[in-house]
């Protein structure tokens, strides 16, 4: 699991000129932080308020940006990430191309490296995409199909962990208990166990399933009314 960190002290002597500003390697200024947060917001990365403070939400947004732009996913606004972020060629966090080599036709594609999932229709159009939380220790790369596994029900609207949580819109696709579902919610309060803004990062891990937002889980539920192929890549 990757650790979200601030800029390393080992780069203390480095400074890079970007868009007319100088980036001190040991830390960004408040103005630079705000510029980064504004840019992350524009690119659909969801960094939270533009306040110049690099908290957990901004770090998570930075991971999503780094993932979408094929950078090392540290969560740190280092000189390389900052330069790429301000560049006109920066790629959005929330709209990504379906990875090559995942086949054709109606399918769900999971990228464990990007912490991202795509729903693709029969004509190759992306119906929906978004961040996820998973656990590669349990789910291996390969091709699966949604449906009954090990004699267990394929889809359960209000699944449970057998204790204090609901796994809403549970759709099974891998043996024996791995499926898609909303971020688990507490039975007592209905609150999610973690926020949506952690999706698309490795700051949390599931117990093997694919956790998604409530809206994405509802779309997956509808999309899998009939059996659907699920392609998992690293």
N, C-alpha and C positions, 0 to 999 in steps of 0.2 A: 504494500500500500504506500502510495507516494505521500510524503510529508510536505505540507504547505509551509514555506519559510519566507522570511524577508531576505533582502539582499545580503549576500555573504560578505563578511569583513575582508575576505581574501581578495576582493576586487577593489579595495579601498583606494588604490592608486589610479584606477581607470576612470576616464571621463570621455563621453562620446557626444558629439554635436548632432542634434536631431532637430529639424525644423526651426533652426535659429536659437535653440536652447542648449545648454550644457547639462548633461546628466551626471551628477556626482555618484560614483559607483557605490558608495557606502549607504546612500539614502537618496530618495527623491524629495524635492521640496514640496510644500503643501500645494503650491501652484501646479507643479508637475503632476502631483497625485490627482488633483482635480481634473487636469487635462486628460489623464489616463482614464479616470472614471467616466468622464463625459464621452470619450471615444468608445469605451467598452459598452456604454449604454446605447450609443448610436449603432453599434455592431450587433446588438441583440444578445449581449453577454450577461446582463443582469447583475451589475456590481453593487446595487443598492444606492443610497443617497450620495450625491456629489458633495462630499464634505472634506476631502483632502486627507481622510484617515483610512489607512489600508487595513481594514478589519477582515473578518472571516468571509463576508459576502464578496468583497473586492478580490480577495485571494481566490475564491471559488470561481469567480468570473474570469480571472486571469488564467486559471487552469483550462476553462472552456475555450478561451481564446487561443491558448497555446496548443491545445488539442486540434482545433479546427485549422490552425496554421502550421501544423507539423513541427512544433517546437517542443523542447523538453518540458514536461508538465510539472513544474516546480511550484507554481503559484506566486513566484517572485517577479516583481516588475523590474527585472534586470535590464541592462543596456540593450541587449538583443531583442527582448520582448517589447520594450518601450519603443525602440526604433521601428519594429514591425507593426506595432499598434498604430503609430502615427502615419505610417506609409499609406499611400493611395491604393496599394495592392492588398491591404489587409482583408482577410476573409471574415465573413460574418460567423458568429457562433451558432446561430439558430437555423441557418440554412446551409446544408452540406450535401455534397454529391454522394450518391449511393456508391460505396466502394466497388471497384472493378473486381471481377472474378466471383461475383455472388449469384451468377445465373441470370435468368430472365423470367418474366411472367409474374404472377401474383405471389408475393412472398413477404416475409418480415425479415429484415436484416439487422443483426446485432453486431456492433463492433466493440469488442472488449477494450481495445486500445484507445478508442475515442470515447468510451462510455456513452454510446449513442445508439439509437434504434430508429429504423425507417420502416414504414408500411408502404409497400409498393403494389399498385394494382396490376391487372393483367396486361395493360398497355404500357407498363413501365413508368407510369406517373406516380410520384410520391404523394400519397394521401395525407400522411402526417409524419413528422419526425420530432425527436426530442431527446433530452438527456435521460440517463438511467443510472441506477446503482445495481451492481451485480457482485458475483464472487467467482472469479475464474478457477478457484480451487475445485469447485464442484461442477461447473458447466464447462465442458470442453468444446473446442471448435468442431464444427461438423454441420450436417444437415438433419433437421428434425421435422416433425409435423405436429400440429396441435391435435389433441384428441385424448382418448382414454389411454392411460399408461399404468401398467401393473395392476389392472383391474380397478383403478381409481377414476372417479368422475372427471370428465374433461374440463368442465366449466362450473364454477361455483360463485354465485353473486356475492355472497357474504361468507367467505371461507374464514377459518380461525386457526390460530397456531396451537389451539388446545389449552391456552392459558388466557392471557389478558388482551390479546390483540385480534383485530379483524384484518384479513387480507382481501380487500374488496376487489370485485371483478377478476377473480382468479381464473386464468386460462392456462391449462397444463400443456406443455409441449415436449418435455424430456423426462425420462425415467428418473425416479418414480414420482417425486414430488415437486419438480422444478416447473415453474410457470411464470407468467406475467401477472402482476397485480399492482394496485395502488400502493404507495408508501404505507406500511402498516399503520393502523389507527388504534388508539386505546379504546377498548370496549366501554369503559366507564365515561370517558369524556368526548370521544370522537375525534380527538386531536391526533395529528400525525406524529410519529415518533421522531421525525426530523423534517426540516423544511424542504420545499421544492427547490430552493436555490442551491442545494447540495447535489442535485441531479447533474450528471455530466462530469462528475469528479470522482476521485477515488478516496475521498475523505471519510466515506462510510463504506461498509461492505454488507451485503445481504447474507442470508444463510443458504444461498444458492439460487434463489429466484431473481427475476428481473423486476426491480421496483421502478415505477414510473409515477408521473403525476396523476391526479384523479381524472383529469380530462383525457390524458393519453390512455389510461386504463379503460375508460368508457369507449374510446375509439377502437382499441384493440378488441374489446368485447364484441362490438358490432362487426368488425373486420373478420373475426374468426367464427362467425355463425356457421360456416362450413370449414372443413379442414384446410389449413394453410401451411405451406412450407416455411420453416424457420431456419435461416442460414446464420451460423455463428462463426465469426472470424476474430482473430486476435487483434 
